[in-house]
Amino acid sequence: MNYIETVEKYAQTVVTVGLNVQPGQTLVINSDIDAIDFVRAVTKAAYERGAHNVIQKLTDGPSRQLDFEYAPVEVFETVKQYKIDEVNDFIEQKVAHLRIYSQTPELLKDAAPDKIAALAKASGEMNKDFARAVGRYDFSWCIVAFPNDKWGELVFPKEKGEAAKLKLLDAMIKAVRVDKEDPVQAWKEHNDNLNARAERLNELNFDKLHYYSERTDVEIGLTKGHRWLGASTKNADGVEIQVNMPTEEVFTSPDYRRVNGVIGNTRPLAYQGAIIDDFKLTFKDGVVTEFEAGQGYEVLKNLLNNDEGARRLGEIALVPDDSPISNSGILYYNTLYDENASCHVALGRSFPNAIEGGKDLSKDELFDKGLNHSLVHVDFMMGSSDLNIDGVYEDGSTIPVFKDGNWVI
């Protein structure tokens, strides 16, 4: 396929498999302007599928850099009511949402950490209702990525400009199965496999998991009535959607109160335009009590101080080391891709549907059952080829779930 054909096939797959756009539905696309070719292709594919309206909300990376260079911190601290009103209107209308990552991972590496922290906190406040609706799958949503020159050069340092972008696009296309003759069928088969894994874990109904490797030794408790999930699900209206493309994970939300031990990252975390790496978190009774970082210490500190829930876990996800993205050997510096090369956990907000009946429970009721709440949800990678995971039952007996980074059940 040439570039145009590739972009169009990718867009059609996202509109069909990811969002499953319905006739008469409105779609909002949030993207960096670097992905404009893809944005236009998605817009066309959505209209051809019967969308009523497609709203493009575009940002520009270099302009964002100027904001952080010149604007005072209070600009980033401001909670804008008009944005809250717009989001709530979208929720009420059940507007479909597509997020396209196309921002250079190190875009804000020189930005003041206090501005990054202020933006993260204000954004969390403005989007808290949206985040809860996303967690309940009240509407269709999907997260994907599209490369740009700078991102391609970071991932493939020997390549420059357009060549770097196209090489990264080629890798992404393989990861999202768009290189297959029939991507829709390929995704169906893949989802069937992931859902079978999730169902097996639900049948085993562990009380907790014990993770141990060179960098990690932690026990993570599971809630009563927890549910393991794949990335393919149905929204509140029964429409099947694929919320992450790519995805290789099965996931749940742990009991935030029962996390004890140390978790060390195994891939860099790109967060708010900065890189955090070589870090470890120590948990006691569910709370991060100590932390260290070789890179991005202040950014990590501000993340953990975002709110009380930012120091607790909201997600655990299992991804085998023997998986397509991991086997590619590519480090993407992007959580959407890197989390699907590795087992990972997330600080912050839990998923309401990760517990039986969770969609119908209030935030406080979920919290009482062990599901964390926070304005943030930040995944980081901790899987490796030496990671072992044991499932632990209430009576203390154990069975292996992962050995040397891969499934054994």
VENQUI-V526410 format. One record per residue. N is the residue number from 1. RES is the residue in one letter. NEAR is the number of other ideal C-beta (glycine too) atoms within 8 Angstrom. Layout:
n=[N;N]
res=[RES;RES]
near=[NEAR;NEAR]
This chain:
n=[1;2;3;4;5;6;7;8;9;10;11;12;13;14;15;16;17;18;19;20;21;22;23;24;25;26;27;28;29;30;31;32;33;34;35;36;37;38;39;40;41;42;43;44;45;46;47;48;49;50;51;52;53;54;55;56;57;58;59;60;61;62;63;64;65;66;67;68;69;70;71;72;73;74;75;76;77;78;79;80;81;82;83;84;85;86;87;88;89;90;91;92;93;94;95;96;97;98;99;100;101;102;103;104;105;106;107;108;109;110;111;112;113;114;115;116;117;118;119;120;121;122;123;124;125;126;127;128;129;130;131;132;133;134;135;136;137;138;139;140;141;142;143;144;145;146;147;148;149;150;151;152;153;154;155;156;157;158;159;160;161;162;163;164;165;166;167;168;169;170;171;172;173;174;175;176;177;178;179;180;181;182;183;184;185;186;187;188;189;190;191;192;193;194;195;196;197;198;199;200;201;202;203;204;205;206;207;208;209;210;211;212;213;214;215;216;217;218;219;220;221;222;223;224;225;226;227;228;229;230;231;232;233;234;235;236;237;238;239;240;241;242;243;244;245;246;247;248;249;250;251;252;253;254;255;256;257;258;259;260;261;262;263;264;265;266;267;268;269;270;271;272;273;274;275;276;277;278;279;280;281;282;283;284;285;286;287;288;289;290;291;292;293;294;295;296;297;298;299;300;301;302;303;304;305;306;307;308;309;310;311;312;313;314;315;316;317;318;319;320;321;322;323;324;325;326;327;328;329;330;331;332;333;334;335;336;337;338;339;340;341;342;343;344;345;346;347;348;349;350;351;352;353;354;355;356;357;358;359;360;361;362;363;364;365;366;367;368;369;370;371;372;373;374;375;376;377;378;379;380;381;382;383;384;385;386;387;388;389;390;391;392;393;394;395;396;397;398;399;400;401;402;403;404;405;406;407;408;409]
res=[M;N;Y;I;E;T;V;E;K;Y;A;Q;T;V;V;T;V;G;L;N;V;Q;P;G;Q;T;L;V;I;N;S;D;I;D;A;I;D;F;V;R;A;V;T;K;A;A;Y;E;R;G;A;H;N;V;I;Q;K;L;T;D;G;P;S;R;Q;L;D;F;E;Y;A;P;V;E;V;F;E;T;V;K;Q;Y;K;I;D;E;V;N;D;F;I;E;Q;K;V;A;H;L;R;I;Y;S;Q;T;P;E;L;L;K;D;A;A;P;D;K;I;A;A;L;A;K;A;S;G;E;M;N;K;D;F;A;R;A;V;G;R;Y;D;F;S;W;C;I;V;A;F;P;N;D;K;W;G;E;L;V;F;P;K;E;K;G;E;A;A;K;L;K;L;L;D;A;M;I;K;A;V;R;V;D;K;E;D;P;V;Q;A;W;K;E;H;N;D;N;L;N;A;R;A;E;R;L;N;E;L;N;F;D;K;L;H;Y;Y;S;E;R;T;D;V;E;I;G;L;T;K;G;H;R;W;L;G;A;S;T;K;N;A;D;G;V;E;I;Q;V;N;M;P;T;E;E;V;F;T;S;P;D;Y;R;R;V;N;G;V;I;G;N;T;R;P;L;A;Y;Q;G;A;I;I;D;D;F;K;L;T;F;K;D;G;V;V;T;E;F;E;A;G;Q;G;Y;E;V;L;K;N;L;L;N;N;D;E;G;A;R;R;L;G;E;I;A;L;V;P;D;D;S;P;I;S;N;S;G;I;L;Y;Y;N;T;L;Y;D;E;N;A;S;C;H;V;A;L;G;R;S;F;P;N;A;I;E;G;G;K;D;L;S;K;D;E;L;F;D;K;G;L;N;H;S;L;V;H;V;D;F;M;M;G;S;S;D;L;N;I;D;G;V;Y;E;D;G;S;T;I;P;V;F;K;D;G;N;W;V;I]
near=[4;5;7;6;8;12;11;11;11;14;13;9;16;15;12;12;10;14;14;10;13;8;6;6;13;11;15;12;13;9;17;13;9;10;12;9;8;14;13;8;12;15;11;10;14;13;9;6;10;10;13;6;6;12;9;8;8;9;11;8;12;6;8;12;11;8;9;12;7;5;8;4;9;6;8;10;9;7;8;7;6;6;8;11;8;8;12;9;8;12;13;6;7;11;12;13;13;17;10;15;11;13;12;9;11;11;10;12;8;3;12;7;11;8;12;16;13;11;10;13;12;12;8;14;9;11;9;9;10;10;12;10;10;10;11;10;14;9;13;14;13;15;11;13;11;15;10;13;10;7;16;17;12;10;12;9;5;3;10;5;8;6;9;14;13;10;11;13;13;8;11;12;11;11;12;12;12;11;5;8;2;6;12;9;8;10;13;8;8;9;12;8;8;15;10;8;13;13;9;9;14;9;6;9;4;10;7;10;13;10;16;9;10;5;11;13;7;13;12;13;12;11;13;5;8;12;11;11;12;12;11;10;11;7;11;9;5;6;9;8;15;13;11;11;12;12;11;11;14;12;12;14;14;15;11;14;8;13;16;9;11;11;13;10;15;9;10;11;14;11;11;8;13;14;13;15;11;6;16;10;10;10;15;7;8;12;8;11;6;6;11;7;11;6;10;13;9;7;14;12;10;13;15;11;7;14;9;6;14;15;8;15;14;16;16;14;13;14;14;11;12;7;11;9;14;12;7;10;4;8;7;9;12;11;11;13;14;15;13;15;14;15;14;15;13;14;16;14;14;13;14;13;12;15;15;5;7;13;9;4;10;5;7;6;8;14;10;6;12;13;16;14;9;16;13;14;11;12;11;13;15;16;12;12;6;8;16;11;13;10;12;12;9;4;4;6;6;9;8;11;12;14;7;9;12;9;8;7;9]
